[in-house]
Amino acid sequence: MTAVNLISFVMLIAGVYALGNGRLHLTPNRLVDGFHARLIGAVLILPVPVQVLSGFVLTLVENYTSVEPSRSNTVTNLITLSSLCGCIFTACLLLLIWSKTKAEGSFDPSDAPS
């Protein structure tokens, strides 16, 4: 398993967790909950469908044109890497913007991870 696939898998697991649970802990004292956490979860899941769709489209293009397979692999890798970087950046930015602290009264301290 390559590093890119491993990162995609970890993002998929974190995204499914955020969608299902509705909370993401940044630190024990900072979290995002509700709609914002679910939106971040959707952003974390987004690279997987982008990779599948890009692979499908590039396979169709490769079959019906004279594109070399090595060039198609390069384009697929660039799309995969750019979608990963963009989604990680967006998720981290949203997580930092929407996170709340204990002082803001956003959650019960017993909910913090131990």
Rosetta blueprint (number, residue, H / E / L):
1 M L
2 T L
3 A H
4 V H
5 N H
6 L H
7 I H
8 S H
9 F H
10 V H
11 M H
12 L H
13 I H
14 A H
15 G H
16 V H
17 Y H
18 A H
19 L H
20 G H
21 N H
22 G L
23 R E
24 L E
25 H E
26 L E
27 T E
28 P L
29 N L
30 R E
31 L E
32 V E
33 D E
34 G L
35 F H
36 H H
37 A H
38 R H
39 L H
40 I H
41 G H
42 A H
43 V H
44 L H
45 I H
46 L L
47 P H
48 V H
49 P H
50 V H
51 Q H
52 V H
53 L H
54 S H
55 G H
56 F H
57 V H
58 L H
59 T H
60 L H
61 V H
62 E H
63 N H
64 Y H
65 T L
66 S L
67 V L
68 E L
69 P H
70 S H
71 R H
72 S H
73 N H
74 T H
75 V H
76 T H
77 N H
78 L H
79 I H
80 T H
81 L H
82 S H
83 S H
84 L H
85 C H
86 G H
87 C H
88 I H
89 F H
90 T H
91 A H
92 C H
93 L H
94 L H
95 L H
96 L H
97 I H
98 W H
99 S L
100 K E
101 T E
102 K H
103 A H
104 E H
105 G L
106 S L
107 F L
108 D L
109 P H
110 S H
111 D H
112 A L
113 P L
114 S L
